[in-house]
Amino acid sequence: MGKTMESWTIKIPRRLSARVARLAKKRRVSRSLLVREALEALTAGGPGETFVERVGEHVGAAGDLPADILTNPRHMRGYGR
């Protein structure tokens, strides 16, 4: 991240604000840093990139999974039985 920062004004639900505040306190960082990290993580992948595509190089079996493993409910049929 560069040194030049823009200021944003956003509205978030109180519960989310409280969770962010607790996490920031736990990690001993500012809420702004947490939000910047979350936005960086959210926007790191290209448009339409799936979770499997993003982490595939880090997971040995991810290359063998169907491309729609996270979005197609048929992959969950019979799970847990």
C-alpha positions in Angstrom: 0.0 0.0 0.0 1.2 3.5 -0.8 1.5 6.3 1.7 -1.3 8.3 0.1 -4.6 7.3 1.7 -8.2 8.3 0.9 -10.7 8.8 3.7 -14.1 7.1 3.3 -17.2 7.4 5.3 -19.2 4.2 5.5 -22.1 2.9 7.4 -22.0 -0.6 8.9 -24.3 -2.5 11.3 -23.5 -2.1 15.0 -22.9 -5.8 15.4 -20.3 -5.8 12.6 -18.7 -2.7 14.1 -18.5 -4.4 17.5 -16.9 -7.5 15.9 -14.4 -5.4 14.0 -13.6 -3.5 17.2 -13.0 -6.7 19.2 -10.8 -8.2 16.5 -8.8 -5.0 16.2 -8.3 -4.9 20.0 -7.3 -8.6 20.1 -4.8 -8.1 17.2 -3.7 -4.7 18.6 -4.2 -2.9 15.3 -6.5 -0.1 14.2 -10.0 -0.8 12.8 -8.9 1.0 9.7 -6.1 -1.5 9.2 -8.5 -4.4 9.6 -10.8 -2.9 7.0 -8.0 -2.3 4.6 -6.7 -5.9 5.0 -10.2 -7.2 4.4 -10.7 -5.1 1.3 -7.3 -6.2 0.0 -8.2 -9.8 0.5 -11.6 -9.4 -1.1 -10.2 -7.6 -4.2 -7.0 -9.6 -4.6 -8.5 -12.1 -7.0 -9.7 -11.3 -10.5 -13.3 -11.0 -11.3 -15.1 -14.3 -11.3 -12.2 -16.1 -9.7 -13.4 -18.9 -7.5 -12.1 -19.8 -4.1 -10.6 -23.0 -5.5 -8.7 -21.0 -8.1 -7.4 -18.6 -5.5 -6.1 -21.2 -3.1 -5.6 -24.1 -5.5 -1.8 -23.8 -5.5 -1.8 -24.1 -1.7 -4.1 -27.2 -1.5 -2.9 -30.4 -3.0 -6.3 -31.8 -4.0 -7.9 -28.5 -5.2 -6.8 -29.1 -8.8 -8.9 -32.3 -8.9 -12.1 -30.6 -7.7 -15.0 -29.7 -9.9 -15.0 -26.0 -10.8 -18.4 -25.6 -9.2 -17.7 -27.4 -5.9 -18.7 -24.4 -3.8 -21.8 -23.4 -5.7 -23.5 -26.6 -6.9 -25.6 -28.3 -4.2 -25.4 -31.7 -5.9 -21.9 -32.1 -4.5 -23.4 -32.2 -1.0 -25.9 -35.0 -1.6 -25.5 -37.7 0.9 -22.9 -35.8 2.9 -22.9 -36.7 6.6 -25.0 -39.8 6.2 
